[in-house]
Amino acid sequence: MPALYSVLDNIPNFLGELEQGMLEHGLSPSIGAMDHLCYRAQDNNEYLMLRDTLAQCGDVLVEGMIGQRPIITFKLHHPLPSAFGPIPCLELAAPKMGKQHTHGLEHGEIVVASLQQLLQDYPWVPFKRDALHSEAPELSLALGRYQVKFHCQSLADIIALEIANKQVIPVPENYFE
């Protein structure tokens, strides 16, 4: 997938750091399927440029407003090979207005059978549990400047449900003006 690697050139380093960080916490990369990576755009111009460029690497599953900013998800034409297994999707997030953050690859998400079982099996791992009882339950693990998040459903499945239930909030036509 040369086009994707030329656009997001640090994918191998990013995946290597996620793998190393998980291993340091006693978690195997094979603990569950990594279903997507998330890239945060620096600004709206980068978001628009990457949205157009990444459309050559995958099919758009959805673009909508999440957390008061646009996020688009692509199902890649060629899943990314990794120690976590093939990664089928890439999420591109526009920056939140008024918030400072680092742009670039930010996190990967792994699908597991049970978040409670993950906590029970790995009690020493410092999972962030803030969203454990939210509408979209998750655990996250900070790994330096990156993080891994754990869910019980893949992003593609969640998107399909949101589309079927008409829960996608469209990006306003004038959002980028």
Biotite code that builds the C-alpha atoms (Angstrom):
import biotite.structure as struc

atoms = struc.array([
    struc.Atom([0.000, 0.000, 0.000], chain_id="A", res_id=1, res_name="MET", atom_name="CA", element="C"),
    struc.Atom([2.557, 2.577, -1.112], chain_id="A", res_id=2, res_name="PRO", atom_name="CA", element="C"),
    struc.Atom([0.067, 5.463, -1.338], chain_id="A", res_id=3, res_name="ALA", atom_name="CA", element="C"),
    struc.Atom([-1.003, 5.120, 2.306], chain_id="A", res_id=4, res_name="LEU", atom_name="CA", element="C"),
    struc.Atom([2.580, 4.789, 3.556], chain_id="A", res_id=5, res_name="TYR", atom_name="CA", element="C"),
    struc.Atom([3.625, 7.868, 1.592], chain_id="A", res_id=6, res_name="SER", atom_name="CA", element="C"),
    struc.Atom([0.782, 9.896, 3.132], chain_id="A", res_id=7, res_name="VAL", atom_name="CA", element="C"),
    struc.Atom([1.195, 8.578, 6.692], chain_id="A", res_id=8, res_name="LEU", atom_name="CA", element="C"),
    struc.Atom([4.901, 7.779, 6.664], chain_id="A", res_id=9, res_name="ASP", atom_name="CA", element="C"),
    struc.Atom([5.336, 6.741, 10.292], chain_id="A", res_id=10, res_name="ASN", atom_name="CA", element="C"),
    struc.Atom([2.897, 3.806, 10.336], chain_id="A", res_id=11, res_name="ILE", atom_name="CA", element="C"),
    struc.Atom([5.608, 1.161, 10.978], chain_id="A", res_id=12, res_name="PRO", atom_name="CA", element="C"),
    struc.Atom([7.129, 3.203, 13.841], chain_id="A", res_id=13, res_name="ASN", atom_name="CA", element="C"),
    struc.Atom([3.692, 3.889, 15.320], chain_id="A", res_id=14, res_name="PHE", atom_name="CA", element="C"),
    struc.Atom([2.694, 0.218, 15.233], chain_id="A", res_id=15, res_name="LEU", atom_name="CA", element="C"),
    struc.Atom([6.085, -0.765, 16.651], chain_id="A", res_id=16, res_name="GLY", atom_name="CA", element="C"),
    struc.Atom([5.639, 1.615, 19.588], chain_id="A", res_id=17, res_name="GLU", atom_name="CA", element="C"),
    struc.Atom([2.133, 0.285, 20.274], chain_id="A", res_id=18, res_name="LEU", atom_name="CA", element="C"),
    struc.Atom([3.404, -3.291, 20.176], chain_id="A", res_id=19, res_name="GLU", atom_name="CA", element="C"),
    struc.Atom([6.388, -2.530, 22.430], chain_id="A", res_id=20, res_name="GLN", atom_name="CA", element="C"),
    struc.Atom([4.236, -0.602, 24.903], chain_id="A", res_id=21, res_name="GLY", atom_name="CA", element="C"),
    struc.Atom([1.721, -3.415, 25.153], chain_id="A", res_id=22, res_name="MET", atom_name="CA", element="C"),
    struc.Atom([4.463, -6.009, 25.631], chain_id="A", res_id=23, res_name="LEU", atom_name="CA", element="C"),
    struc.Atom([5.965, -3.898, 28.427], chain_id="A", res_id=24, res_name="GLU", atom_name="CA", element="C"),
    struc.Atom([2.599, -4.153, 30.199], chain_id="A", res_id=25, res_name="HIS", atom_name="CA", element="C"),
    struc.Atom([2.387, -7.905, 29.648], chain_id="A", res_id=26, res_name="GLY", atom_name="CA", element="C"),
    struc.Atom([-0.185, -7.683, 26.847], chain_id="A", res_id=27, res_name="LEU", atom_name="CA", element="C"),
    struc.Atom([0.288, -9.677, 23.677], chain_id="A", res_id=28, res_name="SER", atom_name="CA", element="C"),
    struc.Atom([-0.480, -7.958, 20.357], chain_id="A", res_id=29, res_name="PRO", atom_name="CA", element="C"),
    struc.Atom([-2.655, -11.001, 19.613], chain_id="A", res_id=30, res_name="SER", atom_name="CA", element="C"),
    struc.Atom([-5.002, -10.212, 22.537], chain_id="A", res_id=31, res_name="ILE", atom_name="CA", element="C"),
    struc.Atom([-7.623, -9.148, 19.989], chain_id="A", res_id=32, res_name="GLY", atom_name="CA", element="C"),
    struc.Atom([-7.957, -7.832, 16.449], chain_id="A", res_id=33, res_name="ALA", atom_name="CA", element="C"),
    struc.Atom([-6.856, -4.239, 15.928], chain_id="A", res_id=34, res_name="MET", atom_name="CA", element="C"),
    struc.Atom([-9.696, -2.940, 13.804], chain_id="A", res_id=35, res_name="ASP", atom_name="CA", element="C"),
    struc.Atom([-8.485, 0.595, 13.077], chain_id="A", res_id=36, res_name="HIS", atom_name="CA", element="C"),
    struc.Atom([-5.924, 3.329, 13.570], chain_id="A", res_id=37, res_name="LEU", atom_name="CA", element="C"),
    struc.Atom([-6.798, 6.969, 14.199], chain_id="A", res_id=38, res_name="CYS", atom_name="CA", element="C"),
    struc.Atom([-4.981, 9.944, 12.688], chain_id="A", res_id=39, res_name="TYR", atom_name="CA", element="C"),
    struc.Atom([-5.708, 13.435, 14.053], chain_id="A", res_id=40, res_name="ARG", atom_name="CA", element="C"),
    struc.Atom([-5.350, 16.240, 11.528], chain_id="A", res_id=41, res_name="ALA", atom_name="CA", element="C"),
    struc.Atom([-3.475, 19.376, 12.574], chain_id="A", res_id=42, res_name="GLN", atom_name="CA", element="C"),
    struc.Atom([-6.115, 21.693, 11.142], chain_id="A", res_id=43, res_name="ASP", atom_name="CA", element="C"),
    struc.Atom([-9.115, 21.681, 8.828], chain_id="A", res_id=44, res_name="ASN", atom_name="CA", element="C"),
    struc.Atom([-6.924, 22.187, 5.741], chain_id="A", res_id=45, res_name="ASN", atom_name="CA", element="C"),
    struc.Atom([-4.910, 19.059, 6.554], chain_id="A", res_id=46, res_name="GLU", atom_name="CA", element="C"),
    struc.Atom([-8.149, 17.172, 7.253], chain_id="A", res_id=47, res_name="TYR", atom_name="CA", element="C"),
    struc.Atom([-9.556, 18.101, 3.828], chain_id="A", res_id=48, res_name="LEU", atom_name="CA", element="C"),
    struc.Atom([-6.287, 17.271, 2.052], chain_id="A", res_id=49, res_name="MET", atom_name="CA", element="C"),
    struc.Atom([-5.977, 13.900, 3.809], chain_id="A", res_id=50, res_name="LEU", atom_name="CA", element="C"),
    struc.Atom([-9.662, 13.116, 3.306], chain_id="A", res_id=51, res_name="ARG", atom_name="CA", element="C"),
    struc.Atom([-9.202, 13.493, -0.452], chain_id="A", res_id=52, res_name="ASP", atom_name="CA", element="C"),
    struc.Atom([-5.888, 11.628, -0.533], chain_id="A", res_id=53, res_name="THR", atom_name="CA", element="C"),
    struc.Atom([-7.009, 8.751, 1.696], chain_id="A", res_id=54, res_name="LEU", atom_name="CA", element="C"),
    struc.Atom([-10.075, 8.221, -0.511], chain_id="A", res_id=55, res_name="ALA", atom_name="CA", element="C"),
    struc.Atom([-7.604, 6.654, -2.977], chain_id="A", res_id=56, res_name="GLN", atom_name="CA", element="C"),
    struc.Atom([-6.610, 4.079, -0.328], chain_id="A", res_id=57, res_name="CYS", atom_name="CA", element="C"),
    struc.Atom([-10.038, 3.008, 0.844], chain_id="A", res_id=58, res_name="GLY", atom_name="CA", element="C"),
    struc.Atom([-13.798, 3.349, 0.700], chain_id="A", res_id=59, res_name="ASP", atom_name="CA", element="C"),
    struc.Atom([-15.590, 5.800, 2.977], chain_id="A", res_id=60, res_name="VAL", atom_name="CA", element="C"),
    struc.Atom([-17.701, 4.009, 5.561], chain_id="A", res_id=61, res_name="LEU", atom_name="CA", element="C"),
    struc.Atom([-19.002, 7.245, 7.064], chain_id="A", res_id=62, res_name="VAL", atom_name="CA", element="C"),
    struc.Atom([-18.199, 10.882, 7.673], chain_id="A", res_id=63, res_name="GLU", atom_name="CA", element="C"),
    struc.Atom([-20.019, 12.596, 10.487], chain_id="A", res_id=64, res_name="GLY", atom_name="CA", element="C"),
    struc.Atom([-19.823, 14.862, 13.483], chain_id="A", res_id=65, res_name="MET", atom_name="CA", element="C"),
    struc.Atom([-18.440, 13.199, 16.611], chain_id="A", res_id=66, res_name="ILE", atom_name="CA", element="C"),
    struc.Atom([-17.396, 15.251, 19.583], chain_id="A", res_id=67, res_name="GLY", atom_name="CA", element="C"),
    struc.Atom([-18.296, 18.448, 17.693], chain_id="A", res_id=68, res_name="GLN", atom_name="CA", element="C"),
    struc.Atom([-15.823, 17.847, 14.870], chain_id="A", res_id=69, res_name="ARG", atom_name="CA", element="C"),
    struc.Atom([-15.811, 15.804, 11.646], chain_id="A", res_id=70, res_name="PRO", atom_name="CA", element="C"),
    struc.Atom([-14.455, 12.267, 11.644], chain_id="A", res_id=71, res_name="ILE", atom_name="CA", element="C"),
    struc.Atom([-14.280, 10.095, 8.545], chain_id="A", res_id=72, res_name="ILE", atom_name="CA", element="C"),
    struc.Atom([-13.609, 6.358, 8.487], chain_id="A", res_id=73, res_name="THR", atom_name="CA", element="C"),
    struc.Atom([-12.143, 4.483, 5.540], chain_id="A", res_id=74, res_name="PHE", atom_name="CA", element="C"),
    struc.Atom([-12.250, 0.742, 4.934], chain_id="A", res_id=75, res_name="LYS", atom_name="CA", element="C"),
    struc.Atom([-8.821, 0.257, 3.397], chain_id="A", res_id=76, res_name="LEU", atom_name="CA", element="C"),
    struc.Atom([-8.519, -1.458, 0.026], chain_id="A", res_id=77, res_name="HIS", atom_name="CA", element="C"),
    struc.Atom([-5.550, -3.366, 1.483], chain_id="A", res_id=78, res_name="HIS", atom_name="CA", element="C"),
    struc.Atom([-5.549, -3.889, 5.259], chain_id="A", res_id=79, res_name="PRO", atom_name="CA", element="C"),
    struc.Atom([-2.352, -2.811, 6.998], chain_id="A", res_id=80, res_name="LEU", atom_name="CA", element="C"),
    struc.Atom([-0.182, -5.760, 7.999], chain_id="A", res_id=81, res_name="PRO", atom_name="CA", element="C"),
    struc.Atom([0.887, -5.654, 11.648], chain_id="A", res_id=82, res_name="SER", atom_name="CA", element="C"),
    struc.Atom([1.763, -7.708, 14.708], chain_id="A", res_id=83, res_name="ALA", atom_name="CA", element="C"),
    struc.Atom([-1.892, -7.115, 15.693], chain_id="A", res_id=84, res_name="PHE", atom_name="CA", element="C"),
    struc.Atom([-3.122, -8.836, 12.542], chain_id="A", res_id=85, res_name="GLY", atom_name="CA", element="C"),
    struc.Atom([-4.436, -7.052, 9.451], chain_id="A", res_id=86, res_name="PRO", atom_name="CA", element="C"),
    struc.Atom([-5.868, -3.612, 10.262], chain_id="A", res_id=87, res_name="ILE", atom_name="CA", element="C"),
    struc.Atom([-8.865, -2.983, 7.976], chain_id="A", res_id=88, res_name="PRO", atom_name="CA", element="C"),
    struc.Atom([-9.831, 0.622, 8.750], chain_id="A", res_id=89, res_name="CYS", atom_name="CA", element="C"),
    struc.Atom([-8.389, 4.093, 9.221], chain_id="A", res_id=90, res_name="LEU", atom_name="CA", element="C"),
    struc.Atom([-10.135, 6.921, 11.035], chain_id="A", res_id=91, res_name="GLU", atom_name="CA", element="C"),
    struc.Atom([-9.277, 10.545, 10.256], chain_id="A", res_id=92, res_name="LEU", atom_name="CA", element="C"),
    struc.Atom([-10.319, 13.105, 12.880], chain_id="A", res_id=93, res_name="ALA", atom_name="CA", element="C"),
    struc.Atom([-10.491, 16.851, 12.373], chain_id="A", res_id=94, res_name="ALA", atom_name="CA", element="C"),
    struc.Atom([-9.209, 18.870, 15.333], chain_id="A", res_id=95, res_name="PRO", atom_name="CA", element="C"),
    struc.Atom([-11.650, 19.950, 18.006], chain_id="A", res_id=96, res_name="LYS", atom_name="CA", element="C"),
    struc.Atom([-12.161, 23.709, 17.936], chain_id="A", res_id=97, res_name="MET", atom_name="CA", element="C"),
    struc.Atom([-10.248, 25.482, 20.681], chain_id="A", res_id=98, res_name="GLY", atom_name="CA", element="C"),
    struc.Atom([-8.207, 22.411, 21.701], chain_id="A", res_id=99, res_name="LYS", atom_name="CA", element="C"),
    struc.Atom([-4.476, 21.925, 21.282], chain_id="A", res_id=100, res_name="GLN", atom_name="CA", element="C"),
    struc.Atom([-3.274, 18.440, 20.417], chain_id="A", res_id=101, res_name="HIS", atom_name="CA", element="C"),
    struc.Atom([-0.510, 16.723, 18.536], chain_id="A", res_id=102, res_name="THR", atom_name="CA", element="C"),
    struc.Atom([-1.405, 15.802, 14.992], chain_id="A", res_id=103, res_name="HIS", atom_name="CA", element="C"),
    struc.Atom([-0.575, 12.470, 13.433], chain_id="A", res_id=104, res_name="GLY", atom_name="CA", element="C"),
    struc.Atom([-1.304, 8.872, 14.303], chain_id="A", res_id=105, res_name="LEU", atom_name="CA", element="C"),
    struc.Atom([-2.790, 8.884, 17.785], chain_id="A", res_id=106, res_name="GLU", atom_name="CA", element="C"),
    struc.Atom([-4.258, 5.519, 18.726], chain_id="A", res_id=107, res_name="HIS", atom_name="CA", element="C"),
    struc.Atom([-5.148, 2.021, 17.620], chain_id="A", res_id=108, res_name="GLY", atom_name="CA", element="C"),
    struc.Atom([-8.265, 0.173, 18.768], chain_id="A", res_id=109, res_name="GLU", atom_name="CA", element="C"),
    struc.Atom([-8.467, -3.517, 19.582], chain_id="A", res_id=110, res_name="ILE", atom_name="CA", element="C"),
    struc.Atom([-11.646, -5.579, 19.715], chain_id="A", res_id=111, res_name="VAL", atom_name="CA", element="C"),
    struc.Atom([-11.858, -7.977, 22.670], chain_id="A", res_id=112, res_name="VAL", atom_name="CA", element="C"),
    struc.Atom([-14.620, -10.323, 23.804], chain_id="A", res_id=113, res_name="ALA", atom_name="CA", element="C"),
    struc.Atom([-15.087, -8.689, 27.221], chain_id="A", res_id=114, res_name="SER", atom_name="CA", element="C"),
    struc.Atom([-13.704, -5.551, 28.844], chain_id="A", res_id=115, res_name="LEU", atom_name="CA", element="C"),
    struc.Atom([-14.434, -6.978, 32.306], chain_id="A", res_id=116, res_name="GLN", atom_name="CA", element="C"),
    struc.Atom([-12.486, -10.131, 31.434], chain_id="A", res_id=117, res_name="GLN", atom_name="CA", element="C"),
    struc.Atom([-9.589, -7.994, 30.206], chain_id="A", res_id=118, res_name="LEU", atom_name="CA", element="C"),
    struc.Atom([-9.533, -6.183, 33.562], chain_id="A", res_id=119, res_name="LEU", atom_name="CA", element="C"),
    struc.Atom([-9.743, -9.481, 35.427], chain_id="A", res_id=120, res_name="GLN", atom_name="CA", element="C"),
    struc.Atom([-6.978, -11.151, 33.403], chain_id="A", res_id=121, res_name="ASP", atom_name="CA", element="C"),
    struc.Atom([-4.591, -8.159, 33.573], chain_id="A", res_id=122, res_name="TYR", atom_name="CA", element="C"),
    struc.Atom([-5.169, -6.448, 36.940], chain_id="A", res_id=123, res_name="PRO", atom_name="CA", element="C"),
    struc.Atom([-1.686, -4.863, 36.910], chain_id="A", res_id=124, res_name="TRP", atom_name="CA", element="C"),
    struc.Atom([-2.239, -2.967, 33.665], chain_id="A", res_id=125, res_name="VAL", atom_name="CA", element="C"),
    struc.Atom([-3.045, 0.735, 34.295], chain_id="A", res_id=126, res_name="PRO", atom_name="CA", element="C"),
    struc.Atom([-6.112, 0.898, 32.051], chain_id="A", res_id=127, res_name="PHE", atom_name="CA", element="C"),
    struc.Atom([-7.977, 4.190, 32.015], chain_id="A", res_id=128, res_name="LYS", atom_name="CA", element="C"),
    struc.Atom([-11.561, 3.251, 32.925], chain_id="A", res_id=129, res_name="ARG", atom_name="CA", element="C"),
    struc.Atom([-13.381, 6.587, 32.489], chain_id="A", res_id=130, res_name="ASP", atom_name="CA", element="C"),
    struc.Atom([-15.521, 5.298, 29.610], chain_id="A", res_id=131, res_name="ALA", atom_name="CA", element="C"),
    struc.Atom([-16.064, 1.755, 30.915], chain_id="A", res_id=132, res_name="LEU", atom_name="CA", element="C"),
    struc.Atom([-19.737, 2.388, 31.674], chain_id="A", res_id=133, res_name="HIS", atom_name="CA", element="C"),
    struc.Atom([-20.474, 4.859, 28.862], chain_id="A", res_id=134, res_name="SER", atom_name="CA", element="C"),
    struc.Atom([-22.753, 4.354, 25.869], chain_id="A", res_id=135, res_name="GLU", atom_name="CA", element="C"),
    struc.Atom([-19.707, 3.095, 23.951], chain_id="A", res_id=136, res_name="ALA", atom_name="CA", element="C"),
    struc.Atom([-17.748, 1.258, 26.669], chain_id="A", res_id=137, res_name="PRO", atom_name="CA", element="C"),
    struc.Atom([-13.984, 1.269, 26.317], chain_id="A", res_id=138, res_name="GLU", atom_name="CA", element="C"),
    struc.Atom([-10.738, 0.907, 28.179], chain_id="A", res_id=139, res_name="LEU", atom_name="CA", element="C"),
    struc.Atom([-7.638, 2.791, 27.126], chain_id="A", res_id=140, res_name="SER", atom_name="CA", element="C"),
    struc.Atom([-3.964, 2.382, 27.852], chain_id="A", res_id=141, res_name="LEU", atom_name="CA", element="C"),
    struc.Atom([-1.543, 5.287, 27.522], chain_id="A", res_id=142, res_name="ALA", atom_name="CA", element="C"),
    struc.Atom([1.694, 4.294, 25.811], chain_id="A", res_id=143, res_name="LEU", atom_name="CA", element="C"),
    struc.Atom([3.859, 7.403, 25.838], chain_id="A", res_id=144, res_name="GLY", atom_name="CA", element="C"),
    struc.Atom([2.458, 9.818, 23.282], chain_id="A", res_id=145, res_name="ARG", atom_name="CA", element="C"),
    struc.Atom([0.115, 7.160, 21.857], chain_id="A", res_id=146, res_name="TYR", atom_name="CA", element="C"),
    struc.Atom([-2.612, 4.964, 23.233], chain_id="A", res_id=147, res_name="GLN", atom_name="CA", element="C"),
    struc.Atom([-4.429, 1.712, 22.623], chain_id="A", res_id=148, res_name="VAL", atom_name="CA", element="C"),
    struc.Atom([-8.156, 1.530, 23.190], chain_id="A", res_id=149, res_name="LYS", atom_name="CA", element="C"),
    struc.Atom([-10.160, -1.639, 23.752], chain_id="A", res_id=150, res_name="PHE", atom_name="CA", element="C"),
    struc.Atom([-13.772, -2.216, 22.655], chain_id="A", res_id=151, res_name="HIS", atom_name="CA", element="C"),
    struc.Atom([-16.111, -5.156, 22.261], chain_id="A", res_id=152, res_name="CYS", atom_name="CA", element="C"),
    struc.Atom([-17.328, -4.156, 18.774], chain_id="A", res_id=153, res_name="GLN", atom_name="CA", element="C"),
    struc.Atom([-15.395, -3.186, 15.700], chain_id="A", res_id=154, res_name="SER", atom_name="CA", element="C"),
    struc.Atom([-15.663, 0.353, 14.403], chain_id="A", res_id=155, res_name="LEU", atom_name="CA", element="C"),
    struc.Atom([-17.091, -0.932, 11.106], chain_id="A", res_id=156, res_name="ALA", atom_name="CA", element="C"),
    struc.Atom([-19.886, -2.753, 12.987], chain_id="A", res_id=157, res_name="ASP", atom_name="CA", element="C"),
    struc.Atom([-20.638, 0.320, 15.104], chain_id="A", res_id=158, res_name="ILE", atom_name="CA", element="C"),
    struc.Atom([-20.781, 2.481, 11.971], chain_id="A", res_id=159, res_name="ILE", atom_name="CA", element="C"),
    struc.Atom([-23.157, 0.026, 10.266], chain_id="A", res_id=160, res_name="ALA", atom_name="CA", element="C"),
    struc.Atom([-25.478, 0.165, 13.300], chain_id="A", res_id=161, res_name="LEU", atom_name="CA", element="C"),
    struc.Atom([-25.347, 3.963, 13.453], chain_id="A", res_id=162, res_name="GLU", atom_name="CA", element="C"),
    struc.Atom([-26.185, 4.215, 9.751], chain_id="A", res_id=163, res_name="ILE", atom_name="CA", element="C"),
    struc.Atom([-29.029, 1.684, 10.077], chain_id="A", res_id=164, res_name="ALA", atom_name="CA", element="C"),
    struc.Atom([-30.427, 3.537, 13.092], chain_id="A", res_id=165, res_name="ASN", atom_name="CA", element="C"),
    struc.Atom([-30.004, 6.954, 11.435], chain_id="A", res_id=166, res_name="LYS", atom_name="CA", element="C"),
    struc.Atom([-27.681, 8.130, 14.237], chain_id="A", res_id=167, res_name="GLN", atom_name="CA", element="C"),
    struc.Atom([-24.988, 9.677, 12.047], chain_id="A", res_id=168, res_name="VAL", atom_name="CA", element="C"),
    struc.Atom([-24.844, 13.456, 12.456], chain_id="A", res_id=169, res_name="ILE", atom_name="CA", element="C"),
    struc.Atom([-23.892, 14.940, 9.067], chain_id="A", res_id=170, res_name="PRO", atom_name="CA", element="C"),
    struc.Atom([-21.062, 17.443, 8.771], chain_id="A", res_id=171, res_name="VAL", atom_name="CA", element="C"),
    struc.Atom([-22.705, 20.852, 8.171], chain_id="A", res_id=172, res_name="PRO", atom_name="CA", element="C"),
    struc.Atom([-22.209, 22.029, 4.583], chain_id="A", res_id=173, res_name="GLU", atom_name="CA", element="C"),
    struc.Atom([-20.526, 25.235, 5.722], chain_id="A", res_id=174, res_name="ASN", atom_name="CA", element="C"),
    struc.Atom([-18.330, 23.625, 8.424], chain_id="A", res_id=175, res_name="TYR", atom_name="CA", element="C"),
    struc.Atom([-15.038, 24.146, 6.560], chain_id="A", res_id=176, res_name="PHE", atom_name="CA", element="C"),
    struc.Atom([-15.744, 27.709, 5.354], chain_id="A", res_id=177, res_name="GLU", atom_name="CA", element="C"),
])
